[in-house]
Amino acid sequence: TGDDTFSNVFCESSKKLIDVHLFALAAKYYSLSNLGVCTPLEDVLEALRRGSQGTTGIKTDEFMNSKKSHEVQVMSELVDKIANYCGIKQVIDIGSGKGYLSSFLSMQYNLKVYGIDSSNTTTNGAHERNRKLKKHWRAYQSRARANAESQRLEKGNDRPVQSEINCKAISEKLLNKTNSLQHRDQVAIQDLVPSCGFTEIAASETSQQTEIDLMARTQSDESKLSEEVLAFLNVLPADAVEVFSSSQCNCRELCEEEKAQRKMASLKAKASKTSESNPYFPLTSCITAETELSDIITDLEDCMLVGLHTCGNLAANTLRIFTAKPEIKAVCSVGCCYHLLSEQFENEEDCPEEVWGFPMCQYLKDKGWCCGRNARMSACLALERVAVGQMLPTESLFYRAVLQVIIEEIYGVTKSGRHVGKTFSKSSSFIDYVRKSLKKLELDDSKLPDSCIMDYYEKYKHRMNELEAFNMLKVVLAPCIEVLILLDRLCYLKEQDNIAWSGLVKLFDPVKSPRCYAVIALKKDSCC
């Protein structure tokens, strides 16, 4: 077994690491990618795809950085598929931040999104960002449609014969293999959602789609002029266009009754347009496990919860809210900042009423399991980035380690609730770093001369390589600790009676986005 193979990694008596190679193999063996517990994203999308319509792809890197663009593009597609599968239009984005995911879900997929963040400043920023994005959204859509049409024409010109062959092959498959496709889709959904009653897929969908495509093609030319006119009208101010009847267009004067009718028609048209474009509402509220969403969202209906890199306990509380509220039919949560999790068994104090971030599942609670802050900090490291050459910030880690020695030996402080933060990037030298850090920690730096600070630096400078090696071991171990935290959340969902399916899905490229795993679940009554 794995335990027997890796029993010689540490010395039995001293508990010290004695075999680095075996340590690395053991860490890989217990990583999430090796355990076989994840559901492939492609399988999930395929199972959720039934009858869903495609959308024109907007390149999110036009208004987001590459990391955020990658995350939003992948996660929004999945969220849309889940919402469509469950027959819901309302999405609640917990810890929405600047609203990157929320605004894209609203504009690209026409979902009604409430983004909730604890920071009022962030919420205001999300409002402003969404306002600017709306101004340019039509241009993004037009560009995307033009690009898609251009690519379609290029392919048609380059390979007309191949296109004809492909069309013929597709037609034959549609005619001859409808039953096998239906059976395969049913099996795929049953594998992913074993206890759901969702596996009925209409056999006529495929053939009906062919008819729909033909009808759409004949109607497209007729609608082009209308689309162009509407596109122009939408650019005008709201009061620049009056709705009127073509049969009365020659009348120079209107009676009061006709004016009232036209005004009412105009208001109805505007109301209809507003209701069709589902908006995004940034809200400010601190979310806990006991939060009543109906107190925050007055028109709460059947919905799903999402969270893109929800920090610390917020990821755990998102899952707790999901399981407790019947109106929430699904959840898709990607957590981060494991070091900010509260742990039930980390401190000796007994707080039975506290809702902890870890552990969540009953199994680990019964074991009294504890990671500790150092282990949780390690779980935040990015092995895949280091593997491709993005090395650790060794100098800043060295500065922080020597600072720790200084505050313990000079000030006698071994524990503090304050944090140094990103002081390194704002410092011109080690002396500057120490003085700025001491001020943040509210420690008097006047009794510490520059020469004393540099003495500490010189004393430990030769151990910088040793510190780098130690941190590399932490990086290797990081996936194992992350596994424990993620499996704890998954097991918590598996313990609930109202969950039809739950799983871990690798959403993102871990080099672009190291916290790449999503916890996904659907309620038993979530399938329409």
C-alpha positions as CSV (number, residue, x, y, z in Angstrom):
1,T,0.0,0.0,0.0
2,G,1.0,3.7,-0.2
3,D,1.4,3.9,3.5
4,D,3.9,1.0,3.6
5,T,5.8,2.4,0.6
6,F,6.3,5.8,2.1
7,S,6.9,4.7,5.7
8,N,10.6,5.4,5.5
9,V,10.3,9.1,4.5
10,F,10.8,10.2,8.1
11,C,13.0,8.8,10.9
12,E,10.9,6.9,13.4
13,S,12.7,8.3,16.5
14,S,13.6,11.9,15.5
15,K,10.7,12.3,13.0
16,K,13.1,14.2,10.7
17,L,13.0,14.0,7.0
18,I,15.5,11.4,5.7
19,D,14.5,10.7,2.1
20,V,13.7,13.8,0.1
21,H,13.0,11.8,-3.1
22,L,10.5,9.5,-1.4
23,F,8.9,12.6,0.2
24,A,8.3,14.1,-3.2
25,L,6.8,10.8,-4.5
26,A,4.6,10.5,-1.5
27,A,3.3,14.0,-2.0
28,K,2.5,13.3,-5.6
29,Y,0.8,10.0,-4.7
30,Y,-1.6,11.8,-2.3
31,S,-2.3,14.8,-4.6
32,L,-5.8,15.4,-6.0
33,S,-4.8,14.8,-9.6
34,N,-3.5,11.3,-8.6
35,L,-6.3,10.2,-6.3
36,G,-8.9,9.8,-9.1
37,V,-11.7,11.6,-7.2
38,C,-12.2,14.5,-9.6
39,T,-14.9,14.6,-12.3
40,P,-13.5,15.8,-15.6
41,L,-15.0,19.2,-16.6
42,E,-15.7,17.9,-20.1
43,D,-17.9,15.1,-18.6
44,V,-19.9,17.6,-16.5
45,L,-20.5,20.0,-19.4
46,E,-21.6,17.1,-21.6
47,A,-24.0,15.8,-19.0
48,L,-25.5,19.3,-18.5
49,R,-25.6,20.2,-22.2
50,R,-29.1,18.9,-23.0
51,G,-30.9,21.4,-25.2
52,S,-28.7,24.3,-24.2
53,Q,-28.1,27.0,-26.9
54,G,-24.7,28.3,-27.8
55,T,-23.8,32.0,-27.5
56,T,-21.5,34.2,-29.5
57,G,-18.1,34.0,-27.8
58,I,-16.9,37.3,-26.3
59,K,-13.2,37.5,-25.7
60,T,-13.0,38.5,-22.0
61,D,-9.3,39.4,-22.3
62,E,-10.5,42.7,-23.9
63,F,-11.6,43.9,-20.5
64,M,-9.8,41.6,-18.0
65,N,-6.3,40.5,-17.3
66,S,-5.3,37.1,-18.7
67,K,-5.8,35.2,-15.4
68,K,-9.2,36.7,-14.6
69,S,-10.3,36.3,-18.3
70,H,-9.4,32.5,-18.1
71,E,-11.3,32.0,-14.9
72,V,-14.4,34.0,-15.9
73,Q,-14.6,32.4,-19.4
74,V,-14.5,28.8,-18.0
75,M,-16.6,29.2,-14.9
76,S,-19.3,31.3,-16.6
77,E,-19.9,28.6,-19.2
78,L,-20.3,26.0,-16.5
79,V,-22.6,28.2,-14.4
80,D,-24.8,28.9,-17.4
81,K,-25.0,25.1,-18.1
82,I,-26.0,24.3,-14.5
83,A,-28.6,27.2,-14.4
84,N,-30.1,26.0,-17.7
85,Y,-30.1,22.4,-16.5
86,C,-31.9,23.4,-13.3
87,G,-34.3,25.7,-15.1
88,I,-33.3,28.8,-13.1
89,K,-32.4,32.3,-14.1
90,Q,-31.2,33.8,-10.8
91,V,-27.5,33.5,-9.7
92,I,-26.0,34.8,-6.4
93,D,-22.3,35.5,-6.6
94,I,-20.9,35.3,-3.0
95,G,-17.8,37.4,-2.5
96,S,-18.2,38.9,-5.9
97,G,-15.5,41.5,-5.5
98,K,-15.2,43.8,-8.6
99,G,-18.0,41.8,-10.3
100,Y,-16.0,40.3,-13.1
101,L,-17.9,37.0,-13.0
102,S,-21.2,38.6,-12.2
103,S,-21.3,41.1,-15.0
104,F,-20.2,38.6,-17.5
105,L,-22.9,36.1,-16.5
106,S,-25.5,38.9,-16.7
107,M,-24.4,40.3,-20.1
108,Q,-23.2,37.2,-21.9
109,Y,-25.7,34.6,-20.6
110,N,-28.7,36.9,-19.7
111,L,-28.8,35.7,-16.2
112,K,-30.1,37.8,-13.3
113,V,-27.1,38.1,-11.0
114,Y,-26.8,39.4,-7.5
115,G,-23.2,40.0,-6.5
116,I,-22.7,40.2,-2.7
117,D,-19.4,41.5,-1.2
118,S,-18.6,42.6,2.3
119,S,-16.7,45.7,1.2
120,N,-18.8,48.8,0.3
121,T,-15.8,50.2,-1.6
122,T,-15.5,47.1,-3.7
123,T,-19.3,47.1,-4.4
124,N,-19.1,50.8,-5.5
125,G,-16.2,49.8,-7.8
126,A,-18.2,47.0,-9.2
127,H,-21.1,49.4,-10.0
128,E,-18.8,51.7,-11.8
129,R,-17.0,49.0,-13.7
130,N,-20.3,47.4,-14.8
131,R,-21.5,50.8,-16.0
132,K,-18.4,51.2,-18.2
133,L,-18.6,47.7,-19.4
134,K,-22.3,48.1,-20.5
135,K,-21.2,51.1,-22.7
136,H,-18.9,48.9,-24.7
137,W,-20.7,45.6,-24.6
138,R,-22.5,46.0,-27.9
139,A,-19.2,46.7,-29.6
140,Y,-17.7,43.6,-28.1
141,Q,-20.7,41.5,-29.3
142,S,-20.5,43.0,-32.8
143,R,-16.8,42.3,-33.0
144,A,-17.3,38.7,-31.8
145,R,-20.1,38.1,-34.4
146,A,-17.9,39.6,-37.1
147,N,-15.0,37.4,-36.1
148,A,-17.2,34.3,-36.0
149,E,-18.6,35.1,-39.5
150,S,-15.2,35.7,-40.9
151,Q,-13.9,32.4,-39.6
152,R,-17.0,30.7,-41.0
153,L,-16.4,32.2,-44.4
154,E,-12.7,31.3,-44.4
155,K,-13.4,27.7,-43.6
156,G,-16.1,27.6,-46.3
157,N,-13.8,29.0,-48.9
158,D,-10.9,26.8,-48.0
159,R,-12.6,23.5,-47.7
160,P,-15.9,23.5,-49.7
161,V,-15.6,19.8,-50.6
162,Q,-14.8,18.8,-47.0
163,S,-17.7,20.8,-45.8
164,E,-20.0,18.9,-48.1
165,I,-18.6,15.6,-46.9
166,N,-19.0,16.7,-43.3
167,C,-22.6,17.8,-43.8
168,K,-23.4,14.4,-45.5
169,A,-21.8,12.5,-42.6
170,I,-23.6,14.5,-40.0
171,S,-27.0,14.0,-41.8
172,E,-26.4,10.2,-41.9
173,K,-25.5,10.2,-38.2
174,L,-28.7,12.2,-37.4
175,L,-30.8,9.8,-39.4
176,N,-29.2,6.5,-38.3
177,K,-27.9,7.0,-34.8
178,T,-30.5,9.0,-32.9
179,N,-31.2,6.1,-30.5
180,S,-27.5,5.5,-29.7
181,L,-26.9,9.2,-29.0
182,Q,-29.9,9.3,-26.7
183,H,-28.7,6.2,-24.8
184,R,-25.2,7.6,-24.5
185,D,-26.5,11.0,-23.1
186,Q,-28.7,9.2,-20.6
187,V,-25.7,7.1,-19.4
188,A,-23.5,10.2,-19.1
189,I,-26.1,12.0,-16.9
190,Q,-26.7,8.9,-14.8
191,D,-23.0,8.5,-14.2
192,L,-22.7,12.1,-13.0
193,V,-26.0,12.5,-11.3
194,P,-26.9,9.0,-10.2
195,S,-29.9,9.8,-7.9
196,C,-31.5,12.5,-10.0
197,G,-34.5,11.8,-12.1
198,F,-33.1,14.0,-14.9
199,T,-32.2,11.5,-17.5
200,E,-35.2,11.8,-19.8
201,I,-34.0,13.4,-23.0
202,A,-36.4,14.0,-25.9
203,A,-35.6,11.7,-28.8
204,S,-37.0,14.3,-31.2
205,E,-34.6,17.1,-30.1
206,T,-32.0,16.2,-32.7
207,S,-34.3,16.1,-35.7
208,Q,-36.2,19.1,-34.5
209,Q,-32.9,21.1,-34.3
210,T,-32.4,20.5,-38.0
211,E,-35.8,22.0,-38.8
212,I,-35.1,24.9,-36.5
213,D,-31.8,25.6,-38.2
214,L,-33.4,25.7,-41.6
215,M,-36.2,28.0,-40.4
216,A,-33.7,30.3,-38.7
217,R,-31.7,30.5,-41.9
218,T,-34.7,31.7,-43.9
219,Q,-35.7,34.2,-41.3
220,S,-32.2,35.6,-40.8
221,D,-32.3,37.8,-43.9
222,E,-35.7,39.2,-42.9
223,S,-34.5,40.1,-39.5
224,K,-31.2,41.8,-40.5
225,L,-32.7,45.1,-41.2
226,S,-34.7,45.1,-38.0
227,E,-31.6,44.2,-36.0
228,E,-29.7,47.1,-37.6
229,V,-32.5,49.5,-36.8
230,L,-32.8,48.3,-33.2
231,A,-29.0,48.6,-32.8
232,F,-29.2,52.2,-33.9
233,L,-32.2,53.0,-31.7
234,N,-30.6,51.4,-28.7
235,V,-27.7,53.9,-28.9
236,L,-30.1,56.9,-28.7
237,P,-31.2,58.3,-25.4
238,A,-34.2,56.6,-23.8
239,D,-36.6,59.4,-24.6
240,A,-35.4,60.0,-28.2
241,V,-37.8,57.4,-29.7
242,E,-41.5,57.3,-29.4
243,V,-43.5,54.2,-30.1
244,F,-46.2,54.8,-32.7
245,S,-48.5,53.0,-35.0
246,S,-47.7,53.1,-38.7
247,S,-51.3,53.5,-39.7
248,Q,-51.4,56.9,-37.9
249,C,-48.0,58.2,-38.9
250,N,-49.5,60.9,-41.1
251,C,-51.5,62.5,-38.4
252,R,-50.1,65.8,-37.3
253,E,-52.0,66.1,-34.1
254,L,-53.2,63.5,-31.7
255,C,-56.1,63.6,-29.3
256,E,-55.3,63.2,-25.6
257,E,-56.6,59.6,-25.5
258,E,-54.3,58.6,-28.4
259,K,-51.3,60.3,-26.7
260,A,-52.0,58.4,-23.5
261,Q,-52.3,55.1,-25.3
262,R,-49.0,55.7,-27.1
263,K,-47.3,56.7,-23.8
264,M,-48.5,53.5,-22.2
265,A,-47.3,51.5,-25.2
266,S,-43.9,53.2,-24.9
267,L,-43.6,52.4,-21.2
268,K,-44.6,48.8,-21.8
269,A,-42.0,48.4,-24.5
270,K,-39.3,49.8,-22.2
271,A,-40.4,47.6,-19.3
272,S,-40.3,44.6,-21.6
273,K,-36.8,45.4,-22.8
274,T,-35.6,45.9,-19.2
275,S,-37.1,42.5,-18.1
276,E,-35.5,40.7,-21.0
277,S,-32.0,41.9,-20.2
278,N,-31.4,40.4,-16.8
279,P,-29.3,42.9,-14.9
280,Y,-26.5,42.6,-12.4
281,F,-27.0,44.0,-8.9
282,P,-23.9,44.6,-6.7
283,L,-24.8,44.5,-3.0
284,T,-22.9,45.0,0.2
285,S,-23.3,42.5,3.0
286,C,-21.2,40.3,5.2
287,I,-22.1,36.6,4.6
288,T,-22.0,34.1,7.4
289,A,-23.4,30.6,7.8
290,E,-26.5,32.1,9.4
291,T,-27.2,34.7,6.7
292,E,-30.7,34.9,5.4
293,L,-30.4,35.7,1.7
294,S,-34.1,36.8,1.6
295,D,-33.2,39.6,4.0
296,I,-30.7,40.9,1.4
297,I,-32.5,40.0,-1.9
298,T,-36.2,40.9,-1.8
299,D,-37.1,39.0,-5.0
300,L,-35.2,35.8,-4.1
301,E,-36.4,32.8,-6.1
302,D,-35.0,29.4,-7.2
303,C,-31.4,30.1,-7.8
304,M,-27.8,28.9,-7.6
305,L,-24.8,30.1,-5.5
306,V,-21.5,30.7,-7.1
307,G,-18.2,31.9,-5.7
308,L,-15.0,32.6,-7.6
309,H,-12.1,32.4,-5.1
310,T,-14.1,33.0,-2.0
311,C,-11.6,33.6,0.9
312,G,-11.3,31.5,4.0
313,N,-14.5,30.7,5.8
314,L,-16.6,32.2,3.1
315,A,-16.2,29.1,0.9
316,A,-17.3,26.9,3.7
317,N,-20.2,29.1,4.6
318,T,-21.4,29.2,1.0
319,L,-21.8,25.4,1.1
320,R,-23.6,25.6,4.4
321,I,-26.1,28.1,3.1
322,F,-26.6,26.0,0.0
323,T,-27.5,22.9,2.0
324,A,-29.8,24.8,4.4
325,K,-31.9,26.8,1.9
326,P,-34.4,24.9,-0.3
327,E,-34.6,27.7,-2.9
328,I,-30.9,27.2,-3.7
329,K,-30.8,24.4,-6.3
330,A,-27.1,24.3,-7.1
331,V,-23.7,25.6,-6.0
332,C,-20.3,26.1,-7.8
333,S,-17.7,27.3,-5.4
334,V,-13.9,27.8,-5.9
335,G,-12.2,28.7,-2.6
336,C,-8.9,30.3,-1.8
337,C,-6.9,31.8,1.1
338,Y,-6.8,28.6,3.1
339,H,-4.6,30.4,5.7
340,L,-7.7,32.5,6.7
341,L,-9.8,29.4,7.6
342,S,-10.8,29.1,11.3
343,E,-10.1,25.7,12.7
344,Q,-12.2,24.0,15.4
345,F,-9.3,22.1,17.0
346,E,-6.5,24.6,16.5
347,N,-6.9,26.2,19.9
348,E,-7.7,24.7,23.2
349,E,-10.6,27.1,23.8
350,D,-13.9,25.4,23.7
351,C,-16.4,27.4,21.5
352,P,-19.3,25.0,20.8
353,E,-21.4,27.7,19.2
354,E,-18.8,28.8,16.7
355,V,-19.2,27.8,13.0
356,W,-15.7,26.8,11.9
357,G,-14.2,26.8,8.4
358,F,-12.5,23.5,9.0
359,P,-13.3,20.7,9.5
360,M,-16.8,20.6,7.9
361,C,-17.5,16.9,7.6
362,Q,-18.4,14.7,10.6
363,Y,-15.6,12.2,9.9
364,L,-12.8,14.7,10.5
365,K,-14.7,16.3,13.4
366,D,-14.9,12.9,15.1
367,K,-11.1,12.6,14.5
368,G,-10.5,16.0,16.0
369,W,-8.4,16.8,12.9
370,C,-6.3,20.0,12.8
371,C,-4.0,21.4,10.1
372,G,-2.6,24.5,11.8
373,R,-1.8,27.8,10.3
374,N,1.6,26.8,8.9
375,A,0.1,23.9,7.0
376,R,-2.8,26.1,5.7
377,M,-0.3,28.7,4.5
378,S,1.6,25.9,2.6
379,A,-1.7,24.9,0.9
380,C,-1.8,28.3,-0.7
381,L,1.5,27.8,-2.5
382,A,1.5,27.0,-6.3
383,L,3.4,23.9,-7.2
384,E,2.5,24.1,-10.9
385,R,3.9,27.6,-11.2
386,V,7.1,26.7,-9.5
387,A,7.4,23.6,-11.8
388,V,7.4,25.8,-14.9
389,G,10.0,28.2,-13.6
390,Q,8.1,30.8,-11.6
391,M,10.3,30.6,-8.6
392,L,9.4,31.5,-5.0
393,P,10.2,35.1,-3.8
394,T,13.1,33.9,-1.8
395,E,14.4,37.3,-0.8
396,S,11.1,38.5,0.6
397,L,10.7,35.2,2.5
398,F,14.2,35.7,3.9
399,Y,13.4,39.3,5.0
400,R,10.3,38.0,6.8
401,A,12.2,35.2,8.5
402,V,14.9,37.5,9.8
403,L,12.3,40.0,10.9
404,Q,10.7,37.3,13.0
405,V,13.9,36.7,14.8
406,I,14.3,40.4,15.5
407,I,10.9,40.9,17.0
408,E,11.3,37.8,19.2
409,E,14.8,38.6,20.5
410,I,14.5,42.4,20.7
411,Y,10.9,42.9,21.6
412,G,10.0,39.5,23.2
413,V,6.9,39.2,20.9
414,T,6.1,35.6,19.9
415,K,2.5,36.1,18.7
416,S,0.6,39.1,17.3
417,G,-2.7,39.6,15.7
418,R,-1.2,42.2,13.3
419,H,0.3,41.4,10.0
420,V,3.2,42.8,8.0
421,G,1.4,42.4,4.6
422,K,3.1,43.4,1.4
423,T,5.7,45.6,2.9
424,F,8.6,44.0,0.9
425,S,7.4,45.5,-2.4
426,K,7.3,49.0,-0.9
427,S,10.7,48.8,0.8
428,S,14.0,50.1,-0.7
429,S,16.3,48.0,1.6
430,F,16.3,45.5,4.4
431,I,16.6,48.3,6.9
432,D,13.6,50.1,5.3
433,Y,11.6,46.9,5.4
434,V,12.3,46.3,9.1
435,R,11.3,49.8,10.1
436,K,8.1,49.8,8.1
437,S,7.2,46.4,9.4
438,L,7.8,47.5,13.1
439,K,5.5,50.5,12.6
440,K,2.8,48.2,11.2
441,L,3.2,45.9,14.2
442,E,3.1,49.0,16.5
443,L,6.5,48.4,17.9
444,D,9.0,51.2,18.7
445,D,11.8,51.1,16.2
446,S,13.7,54.0,17.7
447,K,15.6,51.7,20.1
448,L,16.9,49.6,17.1
449,P,19.8,51.3,15.3
450,D,20.5,50.5,11.6
451,S,23.7,48.7,12.5
452,C,21.8,46.3,14.7
453,I,19.4,45.6,11.9
454,M,22.2,44.9,9.5
455,D,24.0,42.6,12.0
456,Y,20.9,40.3,12.0
457,Y,20.9,40.4,8.2
458,E,24.6,39.4,7.9
459,K,24.2,36.8,10.6
460,Y,21.6,34.8,8.7
461,K,22.5,35.7,5.1
462,H,24.5,32.4,4.5
463,R,21.3,30.4,5.4
464,M,19.2,31.9,2.5
465,N,19.8,28.7,0.4
466,E,18.7,26.6,3.3
467,L,15.5,28.7,3.6
468,E,14.8,28.3,-0.1
469,A,15.2,24.5,0.1
470,F,12.8,24.4,3.1
471,N,10.2,26.4,1.2
472,M,10.5,24.1,-1.8
473,L,9.6,21.2,0.4
474,K,6.5,23.2,1.5
475,V,5.6,23.7,-2.1
476,V,5.8,20.0,-2.8
477,L,3.6,19.3,0.1
478,A,1.0,22.0,-0.7
479,P,-1.3,19.8,-2.9
480,C,-1.7,17.2,-0.2
481,I,-2.9,19.8,2.3
482,E,-5.3,21.3,-0.3
483,V,-6.6,17.8,-0.9
484,L,-7.5,17.5,2.8
485,I,-9.4,20.8,2.8
486,L,-11.3,20.1,-0.5
487,L,-12.2,16.5,0.4
488,D,-13.5,17.7,3.7
489,R,-15.9,20.0,1.9
490,L,-16.9,17.3,-0.6
491,C,-17.5,14.8,2.3
492,Y,-19.7,17.4,4.0
493,L,-21.9,17.5,0.9
494,K,-22.0,13.7,0.6
495,E,-23.3,13.6,4.2
496,Q,-26.4,15.7,3.3
497,D,-29.6,13.9,2.4
498,N,-30.9,16.5,0.0
499,I,-27.9,16.4,-2.5
500,A,-28.4,14.6,-5.7
501,W,-24.8,14.9,-6.9
502,S,-21.7,16.5,-5.7
503,G,-18.1,16.5,-7.0
504,L,-14.7,18.1,-7.4
505,V,-14.0,19.5,-10.8
506,K,-10.7,21.0,-12.1
507,L,-11.9,24.2,-13.8
508,F,-8.7,26.2,-14.5
509,D,-5.2,25.8,-15.8
510,P,-3.3,25.7,-12.5
511,V,-0.4,27.7,-13.9
512,K,-2.7,30.6,-14.7
513,S,-4.9,30.1,-11.6
514,P,-3.4,27.9,-8.9
515,R,-6.7,27.6,-6.9
516,C,-8.3,25.7,-9.8
517,Y,-10.7,23.2,-8.1
518,A,-14.5,23.8,-7.9
519,V,-16.8,22.1,-5.4
520,I,-20.1,21.6,-7.3
521,A,-23.4,20.2,-6.1
522,L,-27.0,19.9,-7.3
523,K,-30.1,19.3,-5.1
524,K,-32.4,16.4,-5.6
525,D,-35.2,18.6,-6.7
526,S,-33.0,20.8,-8.9
527,C,-33.7,19.2,-12.3
528,C,-36.6,20.5,-14.3
